[in-house]
Amino acid sequence: MPSETLIDPIRTLAALATQKKTKEIDMNMTVLTHPAPDFTTPDFGAIKSKQNAAWSSGDYAKIGVTLQITGEELAEAADPAPGSSVLDVAAGNGNATLAFARRWCEVTSTDYVESLLEGGRKRAEADGLDVAFQIADAEDLPFADASFDLVVSTFGVMFTPNQQKSAAEMIRACRSGGKIAMANWTPDSFIGALFKTLGRHVPPPAGVASPALWGNRDWIEEQFSSDAQDITMKLKSFNFRYRSPAHFIEFFRVFYGPVRKAFIALDKAGQVALYKDILDTVNRFNLATDGSMIAPSEYAEIIVTKR
Ligand SMILES: C[S@@+](CC[C@H](N)C(=O)[O-])C[C@H]1O[C@@H](n2cnc3c(N)ncnc32)[C@H](O)[C@@H]1O
């Protein structure tokens, strides 16, 4: 097994900024090769295990806690009755989970990364909230049909490779008259742009559609309308606030699995190019004028009421 080595971020950022060759840059980087693209049938199982490895690397929990307001706003929009049963799909470390639990819902929090669920468990305990945690693949939910009043996901289910399957699973697990509530980055959002930037340097798996489709109204209607009595979609914005653009890139490179894995997959020159491209992307969105970073990222808050 090749070891995956990330160079020391702070020293490396300084080195990249000045373009100097340093010992840190020369550290033993792993270059992962990419298989020839196959445009026929994507191997969803293989893609999913690679993605699982990405979300398991770094520490997404450090980013998840910064997004808490989006879970709270989704819970308000979904307007759950106290005591409602809620399934949080691809819950990470509990963004939506905690928000619904704070509104007296009976929440089952699921993800396919155990360490993230463990983070959610600790947060629930600290807040005195009673939540059930369970490992689950969003594309194959281990629950009977119509088990939940609400099935929810904040920036989670959108990252599954077999998108039709995970949409069908959310519908199946929700009872008739219940709600499917989601927050999904839109294609033109800052995070949509970040993924496009990553894709220019490390090609995404062949045959897998963009996660940002989940922020597109037509696509959502295609997946959900035959099972829906109503679909509402509201565009909102979340501000990514960091000390500086360099702080954001450093933080995502160390803790955000997809960005971390992209850097690991590149050689030194590739890392420098990716770093510069991400910096350009941040600068396109950044509203701050004091050297810090405030990058608004548009997302769709979607409520589907099941027929
Ligand atoms: C960007 S994070 C969002 C986490 C959380 N919902 C939040 O709002 O902070 C994406 C999450 O999706 C999870 N995920 C991706 N594909 C999954 C799958 N097929 N089954 C279960 N979880 C999945 C990852 O493990 C990760 O926790």
Ligand as a Chemical Component Dictionary entry (heavy atoms), coordinates in Angstrom:
data_LIG
# 
_chem_comp.id                   LIG 
_chem_comp.type                 NON-POLYMER 
_chem_comp.pdbx_formal_charge   0 
_chem_comp.three_letter_code    LIG 
# 
loop_
_chem_comp_atom.comp_id 
_chem_comp_atom.atom_id 
_chem_comp_atom.alt_atom_id 
_chem_comp_atom.type_symbol 
_chem_comp_atom.charge 
_chem_comp_atom.model_Cartn_x 
_chem_comp_atom.model_Cartn_y 
_chem_comp_atom.model_Cartn_z 
_chem_comp_atom.pdbx_ordinal 
LIG C1  C1  C 0  -19.947 17.362 3.035 1  
LIG S1  S1  S 1  -20.215 16.103 4.202 2  
LIG C2  C2  C 0  -21.770 16.642 4.930 3  
LIG C3  C3  C 0  -22.017 16.079 6.313 4  
LIG C4  C4  C 0  -23.164 16.662 7.098 5  
LIG N1  N1  N 0  -24.438 16.286 6.544 6  
LIG C5  C5  C 0  -23.044 18.149 7.251 7  
LIG O1  O1  O 0  -23.958 18.886 6.862 8  
LIG O2  O2  O -1 -22.045 18.606 7.799 9  
LIG C6  C6  C 0  -20.689 14.712 3.205 10 
LIG C7  C7  C 0  -21.012 13.507 4.038 11 
LIG O3  O3  O 0  -21.615 12.522 3.199 12 
LIG C8  C8  C 0  -21.199 11.263 3.659 13 
LIG N2  N2  N 0  -21.451 10.306 2.572 14 
LIG C9  C9  C 0  -21.057 10.404 1.274 15 
LIG N3  N3  N 0  -21.490 9.347  0.566 16 
LIG C10 C10 C 0  -22.188 8.560  1.429 17 
LIG C11 C11 C 0  -22.885 7.326  1.287 18 
LIG N4  N4  N 0  -22.948 6.680  0.112 19 
LIG N5  N5  N 0  -23.497 6.813  2.368 20 
LIG C12 C12 C 0  -23.435 7.441  3.559 21 
LIG N6  N6  N 0  -22.775 8.604  3.765 22 
LIG C13 C13 C 0  -22.169 9.161  2.701 23 
LIG C14 C14 C 0  -19.730 11.478 4.012 24 
LIG O4  O4  O 0  -19.216 10.490 4.835 25 
LIG C15 C15 C 0  -19.818 12.844 4.699 26 
LIG O5  O5  O 0  -20.061 12.715 6.065 27 
# 
loop_
_chem_comp_bond.comp_id 
_chem_comp_bond.atom_id_1 
_chem_comp_bond.atom_id_2 
_chem_comp_bond.value_order 
_chem_comp_bond.pdbx_ordinal 
LIG C1  S1  SING 1  
LIG S1  C2  SING 2  
LIG S1  C6  SING 3  
LIG C2  C3  SING 4  
LIG C3  C4  SING 5  
LIG C4  N1  SING 6  
LIG C4  C5  SING 7  
LIG C5  O1  DOUB 8  
LIG C5  O2  SING 9  
LIG C6  C7  SING 10 
LIG C7  O3  SING 11 
LIG C7  C15 SING 12 
LIG O3  C8  SING 13 
LIG C8  N2  SING 14 
LIG C8  C14 SING 15 
LIG N2  C9  SING 16 
LIG N2  C13 SING 17 
LIG C9  N3  DOUB 18 
LIG N3  C10 SING 19 
LIG C10 C11 SING 20 
LIG C10 C13 DOUB 21 
LIG C11 N4  SING 22 
LIG C11 N5  DOUB 23 
LIG N5  C12 SING 24 
LIG C12 N6  DOUB 25 
LIG N6  C13 SING 26 
LIG C14 O4  SING 27 
LIG C14 C15 SING 28 
LIG C15 O5  SING 29 
# 
